[in-house]
Amino acid sequence: MRALIIANGQLDDSASVTRALRKDDLVIAADGGGQHCLDLNLVPDLIVGDMDSLSPQAIELLASMGARVVRHARRKDETDLELAVAEAMHAGADDILIFGALGKRWDMTLANVLLPADRAYRNTSISLVDGNQRVTLLQPGRTHHIEGTRGDTLSLIPLAGDATGITTEHLDYPLQHETLHFGSPRGVSNVFMTDHAAVRFETGLLLCIHIEAAGST
């Protein structure tokens, strides 16, 4: 099952949401993401958060349109996006696309990008989408197949230390059982040579940023 989460960050390319949306997707607004939904004429299945970023009028309107509202206290340990991801997983989602999670504030942007590194999400595919860019955390010990277009950019950035035993396929700068060191930009700006790429590695975590080439959407 797939879920789309609309967060309260920048959403410069709103068409990316409508392009990605499938009829059977679970749609969740994380607090102020509800306003993005209104701007898109999209009714979420659920709005979750402490509601400090969404006006009472917007909440009332979305509720009247059929959205379920789950309100949390302002003093809480989780961010609104964390709550939205938890709701998606509780509903059975194992594939989550998050929009509007970047921009506005650096602290929230970094926290959102690193959120998929939580062990609780190890078996869940979580991607942050920003226009033609998709950020996904890759786990070791499996082959990750990434669909794209020849000329797309693929960057691999190690998190939580070095990533070892990396082997890639169909990229302009191949890696063959190599290591990307934490803090090194060596894995940035590789290029698709076909319409898909593959990445496998043994240890560590890799942040994968797939940037679609102009005109490929």
C-alpha positions as CSV (number, residue, x, y, z in Angstrom):
1,M,0.0,0.0,0.0
2,R,1.2,3.5,-0.8
3,A,0.7,6.7,1.1
4,L,1.3,10.3,0.0
5,I,2.1,12.7,2.8
6,I,1.9,16.5,2.2
7,A,4.1,18.4,4.7
8,N,4.2,22.1,5.6
9,G,7.5,22.9,3.8
10,Q,7.9,24.5,0.4
11,L,5.9,23.1,-2.5
12,D,7.2,25.0,-5.5
13,D,6.1,22.3,-8.0
14,S,2.6,21.4,-6.9
15,A,2.1,19.5,-10.2
16,S,4.5,16.9,-8.9
17,V,1.9,15.9,-6.4
18,T,-0.9,15.5,-9.0
19,R,1.5,13.6,-11.3
20,A,2.4,11.1,-8.6
21,L,-1.1,10.7,-7.1
22,R,-2.8,7.4,-7.7
23,K,-6.5,6.7,-7.2
24,D,-5.9,4.2,-4.3
25,D,-3.2,6.2,-2.5
26,L,-3.7,7.1,1.2
27,V,-3.3,10.9,1.4
28,I,-2.2,12.4,4.7
29,A,-1.7,16.1,5.4
30,A,0.9,16.9,8.2
31,D,-0.6,20.0,9.9
32,G,0.0,23.0,7.5
33,G,0.3,20.6,4.6
34,G,-3.5,20.8,4.7
35,Q,-3.3,24.2,3.2
36,H,-1.2,22.8,0.3
37,C,-4.0,20.3,-0.2
38,L,-6.6,23.1,-0.4
39,D,-4.5,24.9,-2.9
40,L,-4.3,21.7,-4.9
41,N,-8.1,21.0,-4.6
42,L,-7.1,17.8,-3.0
43,V,-9.0,16.3,0.0
44,P,-6.7,14.3,2.3
45,D,-8.0,11.2,4.0
46,L,-6.4,12.5,7.2
47,I,-4.9,15.6,8.8
48,V,-2.6,15.0,11.7
49,G,-0.6,17.3,13.9
50,D,-0.8,20.0,16.6
51,M,-2.6,22.3,14.1
52,D,-0.4,25.3,14.9
53,S,0.2,25.9,11.2
54,L,-3.3,25.4,9.8
55,S,-6.1,27.9,10.4
56,P,-9.3,26.8,12.2
57,Q,-11.2,27.8,9.0
58,A,-9.0,25.5,6.9
59,I,-9.4,22.6,9.4
60,E,-13.2,23.1,9.4
61,L,-13.3,23.2,5.6
62,L,-11.2,20.1,5.1
63,A,-13.2,18.2,7.8
64,S,-16.5,19.2,6.0
65,M,-15.0,17.8,2.8
66,G,-14.4,14.4,4.4
67,A,-10.9,14.6,5.9
68,R,-10.5,13.0,9.3
69,V,-8.7,15.2,11.8
70,V,-6.3,13.8,14.4
71,R,-5.1,16.6,16.7
72,H,-2.1,16.3,19.0
73,A,-0.9,18.5,21.9
74,R,1.6,21.2,21.0
75,R,4.1,20.0,23.6
76,K,5.1,16.6,22.1
77,D,8.2,14.7,21.3
78,E,7.4,14.0,17.6
79,T,7.3,16.4,14.7
80,D,4.0,16.5,12.7
81,L,5.7,14.7,9.9
82,E,6.7,11.9,12.2
83,L,3.1,11.6,13.3
84,A,2.0,11.5,9.7
85,V,4.4,8.7,8.9
86,A,3.3,6.8,11.9
87,E,-0.3,7.1,10.8
88,A,0.6,5.9,7.3
89,M,2.4,2.8,8.6
90,H,-0.4,2.1,11.1
91,A,-2.8,2.0,8.0
92,G,-0.5,-0.5,6.4
93,A,1.6,1.6,4.0
94,D,5.0,0.2,3.1
95,D,5.7,2.8,0.4
96,I,5.6,6.5,1.4
97,L,6.1,9.6,-0.7
98,I,6.5,12.8,1.1
99,F,6.0,16.2,-0.5
100,G,6.6,19.7,1.0
101,A,9.3,18.4,3.5
102,L,12.1,20.7,2.3
103,G,12.8,24.4,2.4
104,K,11.6,27.1,4.8
105,R,13.7,26.0,7.8
106,W,17.1,24.2,7.8
107,D,16.5,22.4,11.1
108,M,13.2,20.9,9.9
109,T,14.7,20.2,6.4
110,L,17.6,18.2,7.9
111,A,15.4,16.4,10.4
112,N,13.0,15.4,7.6
113,V,15.8,14.2,5.3
114,L,17.2,12.1,8.1
115,L,13.9,10.8,9.4
116,P,13.9,7.6,7.2
117,A,17.2,6.6,9.0
118,D,15.1,5.7,12.1
119,R,15.2,2.0,12.7
120,A,11.5,1.9,12.9
121,Y,11.3,2.5,9.2
122,R,13.8,-0.1,8.1
123,N,11.3,-2.1,6.2
124,T,9.4,0.9,4.8
125,S,10.3,2.7,1.5
126,I,10.2,6.4,2.3
127,S,11.1,9.1,-0.4
128,L,11.0,12.8,-0.1
129,V,10.0,14.5,-3.4
130,D,10.8,18.0,-4.4
131,G,9.9,18.8,-8.0
132,N,12.2,16.7,-10.2
133,Q,14.3,15.5,-7.2
134,R,13.6,12.4,-5.1
135,V,15.5,11.7,-1.9
136,T,15.5,8.1,-0.6
137,L,17.5,6.3,2.1
138,L,19.0,3.0,0.9
139,Q,19.6,0.1,3.3
140,P,22.5,-2.3,2.9
141,G,22.3,-6.0,1.9
142,R,19.9,-5.7,-1.0
143,T,19.9,-4.5,-4.6
144,H,18.1,-1.2,-5.1
145,H,16.7,-0.7,-8.6
146,I,16.1,2.9,-9.5
147,E,14.0,3.8,-12.6
148,G,14.8,6.9,-14.5
149,T,15.9,8.2,-17.9
150,R,19.3,8.3,-19.6
151,G,21.0,11.6,-18.5
152,D,19.3,11.7,-15.1
153,T,21.6,12.5,-12.1
154,L,22.1,10.1,-9.3
155,S,24.0,11.0,-6.1
156,L,25.0,8.7,-3.3
157,I,25.9,10.2,0.0
158,P,26.9,8.1,3.0
159,L,25.3,8.6,6.4
160,A,26.2,7.4,9.8
161,G,29.8,6.6,8.8
162,D,31.3,5.0,5.7
163,A,29.3,2.9,3.3
164,T,31.2,-0.1,2.1
165,G,31.0,-2.8,-0.6
166,I,29.2,-0.5,-3.0
167,T,28.6,-1.8,-6.5
168,T,26.6,0.2,-9.1
169,E,25.2,-0.7,-12.5
170,H,24.4,1.5,-15.5
171,L,26.0,4.7,-14.2
172,D,28.6,6.7,-16.0
173,Y,31.1,6.5,-13.0
174,P,30.7,2.9,-11.8
175,L,31.6,1.6,-8.4
176,Q,32.8,-2.0,-8.0
177,H,32.8,-3.1,-4.4
178,E,34.1,0.2,-3.2
179,T,33.7,2.5,-0.2
180,L,32.2,6.0,0.0
181,H,33.6,7.7,3.1
182,F,31.4,9.8,5.4
183,G,31.9,13.5,4.6
184,S,33.4,12.9,1.1
185,P,31.4,14.2,-1.9
186,R,32.8,11.5,-4.2
187,G,29.4,9.9,-4.8
188,V,27.7,13.2,-6.0
189,S,26.6,13.8,-9.6
190,N,26.7,10.4,-11.3
191,V,24.7,10.0,-14.4
192,F,22.2,7.3,-15.7
193,M,23.5,5.6,-18.9
194,T,20.2,3.8,-19.5
195,D,16.7,4.1,-18.1
196,H,17.5,2.5,-14.8
197,A,20.3,2.1,-12.4
198,A,21.1,-0.4,-9.6
199,V,22.9,0.0,-6.3
200,R,24.0,-2.6,-3.9
201,F,26.3,-2.2,-0.8
202,E,27.2,-4.2,2.3
203,T,27.4,-1.8,5.3
204,G,26.3,1.7,6.2
205,L,23.5,3.9,4.9
206,L,23.3,5.7,1.6
207,L,21.2,8.8,0.9
208,C,20.2,8.5,-2.7
209,I,19.2,11.7,-4.6
210,H,17.7,11.1,-8.0
211,I,17.4,14.2,-10.2
212,E,15.3,13.9,-13.4
213,A,16.9,15.5,-16.4
214,A,15.1,18.5,-17.9
215,G,12.2,17.3,-20.1
216,S,12.1,13.7,-18.7
217,T,8.9,14.2,-16.7
